[in-house]
Amino acid sequence: MTTPDYIREIRAVAGHRLLLLPGVTAIVLDERGRVLLGRRSDTGLWSVVGGIAEPGEQPAETAVREVYEETAVRCVPERVVLVQMLEPTVYPNGDVCQFQDITFRCRATGGEARANDSESLEVAWFEVDALPPLTEFSLLRIRQALRDEPTWFAVPAGIAE
């Protein structure tokens, strides 16, 4: 995963301390209802597409940019399907980040799916009933994107449902 320059600049001052970062995930569906996935170069695992917002960038813009950068697919965000604060991640170099993820369901509008940068080993479309092994992170986001329901979010402790 490529670290944006602005984060490197913050790290130069903040060291390894916790950074709260805006993350965006895009669940991209084609006209056949297939899901776009990339096999990550850092883990070798299949995953949904996502990344970190740039300063001043709207979350939907981040989704469109990340999908194109990683997969060469053009897409249009249709709706927010999930908002979630993730648990902090500690990287091998000691950096600590916590991502607030906004997940969009997106519709593919063009481009040929391929690994378009160094973050993906390969990119492919998958039928929903024939997905490769995925983490719960990816599966939850795909499930929510396929449902016609309000945006999912964690209910704060002590709030009656």
Solvent accessible surface area in square Angstrom, and as a share of the most:
residue,aa,sasa,rsa
1,M,102,0.45
2,T,85,0.49
3,T,53,0.31
4,P,21,0.13
5,D,101,0.52
6,Y,47,0.18
7,I,7,0.03
8,R,130,0.48
9,E,118,0.53
10,I,69,0.35
11,R,30,0.11
12,A,90,0.70
13,V,127,0.73
14,A,17,0.13
15,G,34,0.33
16,H,102,0.46
17,R,163,0.59
18,L,95,0.47
19,L,22,0.11
20,L,108,0.54
21,L,10,0.05
22,P,67,0.42
23,G,7,0.07
24,V,5,0.03
25,T,5,0.03
26,A,1,0.01
27,I,1,0.00
28,V,0,0.00
29,L,26,0.13
30,D,14,0.07
31,E,155,0.69
32,R,152,0.55
33,G,31,0.30
34,R,49,0.18
35,V,0,0.00
36,L,1,0.00
37,L,0,0.00
38,G,7,0.07
39,R,68,0.25
40,R,80,0.29
41,S,47,0.31
42,D,79,0.41
43,T,79,0.46
44,G,26,0.25
45,L,100,0.50
46,W,39,0.14
47,S,17,0.11
48,V,13,0.07
49,V,2,0.01
50,G,26,0.25
51,G,18,0.17
52,I,20,0.10
53,A,8,0.07
54,E,65,0.29
55,P,93,0.58
56,G,83,0.80
57,E,36,0.16
58,Q,117,0.52
59,P,46,0.29
60,A,36,0.28
61,E,92,0.41
62,T,0,0.00
63,A,1,0.00
64,V,47,0.27
65,R,60,0.22
66,E,14,0.06
67,V,0,0.00
68,Y,75,0.28
69,E,70,0.31
70,E,15,0.07
71,T,1,0.00
72,A,6,0.05
73,V,1,0.01
74,R,120,0.44
75,C,9,0.06
76,V,62,0.36
77,P,36,0.23
78,E,80,0.36
79,R,57,0.21
80,V,51,0.29
81,V,1,0.01
82,L,0,0.00
83,V,50,0.29
84,Q,44,0.19
85,M,87,0.39
86,L,39,0.19
87,E,142,0.64
88,P,66,0.42
89,T,52,0.30
90,V,104,0.60
91,Y,62,0.24
92,P,143,0.90
93,N,98,0.50
94,G,28,0.27
95,D,23,0.12
96,V,33,0.19
97,C,9,0.05
98,Q,37,0.16
99,F,27,0.11
100,Q,79,0.35
101,D,4,0.02
102,I,43,0.22
103,T,0,0.00
104,F,17,0.07
105,R,56,0.20
106,C,0,0.00
107,R,115,0.42
108,A,22,0.17
109,T,73,0.42
110,G,33,0.31
111,G,58,0.56
112,E,138,0.62
113,A,26,0.20
114,R,123,0.45
115,A,41,0.32
116,N,43,0.22
117,D,50,0.26
118,S,92,0.59
119,E,40,0.18
120,S,13,0.08
121,L,89,0.44
122,E,72,0.32
123,V,18,0.10
124,A,32,0.25
125,W,55,0.19
126,F,38,0.16
127,E,71,0.32
128,V,59,0.34
129,D,136,0.71
130,A,64,0.49
131,L,46,0.23
132,P,21,0.13
133,P,123,0.77
134,L,27,0.14
135,T,70,0.40
136,E,105,0.47
137,F,73,0.30
138,S,1,0.01
139,L,54,0.27
140,L,31,0.15
141,R,1,0.01
142,I,4,0.02
143,R,91,0.33
144,Q,9,0.04
145,A,0,0.00
146,L,75,0.37
147,R,97,0.35
148,D,141,0.73
149,E,84,0.38
150,P,120,0.76
151,T,47,0.27
152,W,77,0.27
153,F,121,0.50
154,A,65,0.50
155,V,68,0.39
156,P,80,0.51
157,A,109,0.85
158,G,89,0.86
159,I,104,0.53
160,A,97,0.75
161,E,188,0.84
